[in-house]
Amino acid sequence: MSFIEFAGIRKSFDEKAVYTGLNLSIEKGETITIIGGSGSGKSVLLKLLVGLMKPDAGSITIGGIDIVPLSEHDLVSVRKRIGMLFQGGALFDSISVGENVGYGLVMHKGMSEKQIAKKVAQCLEMVGLPGIEQMMPPDLSGGMKKRVALARAIAYDPEVILYDEPTTGLDPTNSNRINHLINEMREILKVTSVVVTHDMKSAFAVSDRLAMLFKGKIEAVGTPKEIERSKDPVVRGFIEGNIGEL
């Protein structure tokens, strides 16, 4: 069995069906990018994976454990295995960078202040921002906020990192820097990564495989080269920008 497995997922909001039988397997240690048009349910997939939403039907297994029937209490141990980089960074503006990065450690691991400070410094160095613990989030550029958010996501040694639109709002230089960091996290930390993006340049740069959502299901899965060369009209239309709302 794959490390993460979505099987027969159905999900609707009122009358709108988002998933009508979604199946997707994700291997341990790979980076898979979810692509698709606006409203296709890319971000919903991430919310299902951390248990913020429940599917109407189907199973979601992580390391052989089906998380769908788990209670909120039991989901806590699952969420400790997952780090998430939110689209806007989602830093707390009223506390310092160091406190932001160490927030999860204080909440979950019961480490000493000295241990937390050491871990925070390591994580900031890993994302190329050493020594900025005392800075405040409002004083950071957009690219720096994303990197601080990534440092926070990796601080408690997750097995899985979820990236929600990691390059949105960034200039090409910072987008490339984030792409490089996603690849570095895979190589150094051996994490499994799930990326949601509409940025095809980023998708091709970071992915072992891409999976395209269309009309409630996975339309196509393949390596960057396979997706780029796909003859599927839906895939071709998306890559070439001929499909808007899918």
C-alpha positions in Angstrom: 0.0 0.0 0.0 1.1 3.6 -0.7 2.1 5.9 2.2 -1.0 8.1 1.5 -4.0 6.7 -0.2 -7.3 8.5 -1.2 -9.9 5.9 -2.1 -13.4 6.5 -3.4 -13.5 10.1 -2.0 -16.8 11.9 -2.4 -17.3 15.4 -1.2 -20.1 18.0 -1.8 -20.9 21.4 -0.5 -24.6 22.0 -0.7 -25.5 21.0 -4.3 -21.9 21.4 -5.6 -20.0 18.1 -6.0 -16.3 18.7 -5.5 -15.2 15.0 -5.6 -17.2 12.2 -7.2 -15.0 9.3 -6.6 -11.4 10.5 -6.3 -8.6 8.0 -6.1 -4.9 8.9 -5.6 -1.9 7.1 -4.2 1.2 9.0 -2.9 4.5 7.2 -2.3 6.6 7.8 0.8 9.3 10.4 0.1 7.9 11.7 -3.2 6.7 15.2 -4.1 3.4 15.2 -5.8 1.8 18.3 -7.1 -2.0 18.7 -7.5 -3.0 20.9 -10.4 -6.4 21.9 -11.8 -8.6 24.8 -12.6 -10.1 27.3 -10.2 -12.8 25.5 -8.1 -11.5 22.0 -8.9 -10.9 21.2 -5.2 -7.2 21.4 -4.9 -7.1 23.0 -1.5 -9.9 20.8 -0.3 -7.6 17.9 -0.7 -5.2 19.3 1.8 -7.9 20.1 4.3 -9.1 16.5 4.0 -5.6 15.2 4.5 -5.2 17.0 7.9 -8.7 16.2 9.0 -10.0 19.8 8.9 -12.8 18.4 6.7 -14.3 14.9 6.4 -15.3 13.3 3.1 -18.9 12.3 2.5 -17.6 8.9 1.5 -14.3 7.1 1.0 -11.1 6.5 3.0 -7.9 8.5 3.5 -5.0 6.4 4.9 -1.7 7.7 6.1 0.8 5.0 6.9 -1.9 2.4 6.9 -4.2 4.4 9.3 -7.6 5.5 7.9 -8.0 9.0 9.4 -11.6 9.5 8.3 -13.3 7.8 11.3 -10.8 9.3 13.8 -12.1 11.7 16.5 -10.7 15.2 16.8 -8.7 14.0 19.8 -7.2 11.1 17.8 -6.4 13.4 14.9 -4.0 15.3 17.0 -1.3 12.6 16.7 -1.9 12.5 12.9 -1.5 16.2 12.6 1.8 16.1 14.5 3.2 14.1 11.5 2.2 16.8 9.0 3.7 20.3 8.5 1.8 22.8 6.4 2.9 25.9 4.5 -0.3 28.0 4.2 -0.9 30.2 1.1 -0.3 33.5 2.9 2.2 32.1 5.4 -0.3 32.5 8.3 2.3 33.9 10.7 1.2 35.5 13.9 2.0 39.2 13.5 2.1 40.0 17.2 4.9 37.6 18.1 8.5 37.4 16.8 9.8 35.2 14.0 11.5 32.9 16.6 8.3 32.6 18.5 6.4 31.8 15.3 8.8 29.1 14.3 8.9 27.5 17.8 5.1 27.8 18.3 4.3 24.1 17.5 7.2 22.9 19.7 5.9 24.8 22.7 2.4 23.4 22.1 3.3 19.8 21.4 6.7 18.6 22.4 7.3 20.0 25.9 10.9 20.9 25.0 13.0 23.3 27.2 13.4 26.9 26.1 17.1 26.2 25.2 16.1 23.2 23.1 13.4 25.2 21.3 15.8 28.1 20.6 18.4 25.7 19.1 15.8 24.0 16.9 14.4 27.4 15.8 17.9 28.5 14.8 18.5 25.3 12.8 15.2 25.6 10.9 15.8 29.3 10.1 19.3 28.5 8.8 17.8 25.6 6.7 15.5 28.1 4.9 18.3 30.6 4.4 17.3 33.1 7.1 19.8 32.7 10.0 19.7 35.0 13.0 16.3 36.8 12.4 14.6 35.4 15.4 13.9 38.8 16.9 12.3 40.3 13.8 8.6 40.8 13.6 6.5 39.3 10.7 5.1 42.7 9.5 8.8 43.7 8.8 9.4 40.8 6.5 9.1 40.7 2.7 6.6 38.3 1.1 9.4 35.8 0.3 10.8 35.9 3.8 7.4 35.3 5.3 7.0 32.2 3.2 10.4 30.9 4.3 9.7 31.6 7.9 6.4 29.7 7.5 8.3 26.8 6.0 10.8 26.9 8.9 7.8 26.6 11.3 6.4 23.7 9.2 9.6 21.7 9.5 10.3 22.5 13.2 8.7 19.5 14.6 10.2 17.0 12.1 7.1 16.1 10.1 6.8 13.1 7.8 4.6 15.0 5.4 4.7 18.7 4.3 1.7 20.2 2.6 2.3 23.3 0.4 -0.8 25.5 -0.4 0.1 27.7 -3.4 3.7 28.2 -2.2 4.7 30.7 -4.9 1.6 32.8 -5.0 2.4 36.6 -4.8 6.1 36.1 -5.2 8.4 37.5 -7.9 10.3 35.1 -10.1 13.5 35.2 -7.9 11.6 34.4 -4.7 9.5 31.8 -6.5 12.7 30.0 -7.6 14.0 30.2 -4.1 10.9 28.5 -2.7 11.0 25.8 -5.4 14.6 25.2 -4.5 13.7 24.9 -0.8 10.8 22.4 -1.6 13.4 20.2 -3.4 15.9 20.6 -0.5 13.3 19.6 2.1 12.6 16.4 0.2 16.3 15.6 -0.1 17.5 16.6 3.4 14.5 15.6 5.5 13.2 12.7 3.3 9.6 14.1 3.7 6.6 13.3 1.6 5.4 16.5 0.0 2.0 17.4 -1.4 2.0 20.7 -3.3 -1.1 22.5 -4.5 -0.4 25.2 -7.2 -1.6 26.9 -10.3 2.0 27.9 -11.1 3.0 25.3 -13.8 6.6 26.4 -13.9 6.8 25.7 -10.1 4.9 22.4 -10.6 7.3 21.1 -13.2 10.3 22.3 -11.1 9.5 20.5 -7.8 7.4 17.4 -8.7 8.2 13.7 -9.0 4.7 13.4 -10.3 1.7 15.7 -11.0 -2.0 14.8 -10.6 -4.6 16.8 -12.4 -8.1 17.3 -10.9 -11.0 17.5 -13.3 -14.8 17.2 -12.7 -14.4 15.6 -9.3 -11.8 13.0 -10.1 -8.1 12.6 -10.9 -7.9 13.1 -14.7 -4.3 12.2 -15.2 -1.2 11.3 -13.1 2.4 11.3 -14.4 5.9 12.6 -14.2 6.5 16.2 -15.4 7.6 14.9 -18.8 4.6 12.6 -19.1 2.2 15.4 -18.2 4.0 17.9 -20.5 3.7 15.4 -23.4 0.2 14.2 -22.6 -2.3 13.9 -25.5 -5.2 14.1 -23.1 -7.2 17.2 -24.4 -8.1 18.2 -20.8 -4.5 18.2 -19.7 -3.3 19.9 -22.9 -6.0 22.6 -22.5 -5.0 23.3 -18.9 -1.2 23.5 -19.7 -1.8 25.7 -22.6 -4.1 27.9 -20.7 -7.2 27.2 -22.8 -9.3 26.0 -19.9 -10.4 28.4 -17.1 -13.1 27.2 -14.7 -12.9 23.4 -14.7 
